[in-house]
Amino acid sequence: MADYDPAMPTSAAPTVQTPGPGTDPLAALRQPLIDRVLRHARPGEMLTPPALPGLMLLRQDRPEDTICGVYQPCVALVLQGRKRVSFGASTLHYDAQNFFVTPLDLPSVATILDASPQAPFLSIALPLDLRLLASMILEGVASPAPPPEADRHAMCTGPVDSTLLDAFGRLLALLDEPAHAPVLAPLVQREITYRLLCSEAGWRLRQIADVGSQGQQVARAITLLRQRFTEPLRVDDLARAASMSASGLHHHFKALTGMSPLQFQKQLRLAESRRLMLTERLDAATAAYRVGYESPSQFSREYSRQFGAPPMRDMARLRDAAESAGS
């Protein structure tokens, strides 16, 4: 995800939020993962350990609003705290009892709901290998029945069970045995992929990774959109890239992403403009033109609807928050 605000540093020793006796049967299995993330990640850090390429550890010591960017295909576990992710008109909440997964690149707005120096938000995310998913599908790995027609978005949550948590625990344990990671990590990642395919989210993964599926066709259109989001949108070009009719693409695109192709492009443009203003300190008009807007006033209206404030006021808020966190 882009536009990540730094967290407030603290010298206080973090604690772990523990539910009452008997309310969380996975607490003991989760504890070693919590300990490792606390040991390896500093407050406010999104760590990608060299020993486990692609794995991300996040430790955040304060709530965060409107962390905007594009979720790439991944599975994520919250170990402590709660998070909200919005995409299109849909919103997902997940915590330590539910994993998060997306097999598509999706622009989203994420909010960390529960976090403090004493009980930081802790999560881990692992990229999904769509080629591995396709290979396992061809091998005959079964998935559950599809969800109802009205609930077939690619991005979803599902209940964490002991098998998935145990596999992630063994993956994180390799942080302390980096010499063994090149051999053992791919085996554990394959197991995690298998567990996901067998879970409630399995059908959603299958609809994207299955060779020749409509989900895979939509994924090709998304790839083109991400490469050319600053250009005027031509639905015919997207449909041609996806080997679909324009009407078929629109229907299946919205069913999977919760957005039309035009809304998807808008989300990409707004997220990138915010990154440009924040990290490269561009003014609003320059950022708007850079991402493809022709009208600064239209850009300001759409930006305000997305982030709750006009561009310069939003930038001032973000920079004040960063300075407060660093003081």
PyMOL commands that set and color helices and strands:
alter all, ss='L'
color gray80, all
select helices_A, chain A and resi 27-40+130-138+162-176+178-198+202-209+214-227+235-242+246-257+261-279+284-290+296-307+311-326
alter helices_A, ss='H'
color red, helices_A
select strands_A, chain A and resi 45-47+56-60+64-71+74-80+83-87+90-94+98-102+106-112+121-127+156-159
alter strands_A, ss='S'
color yellow, strands_A
deselect
rebuild
show_as cartoon
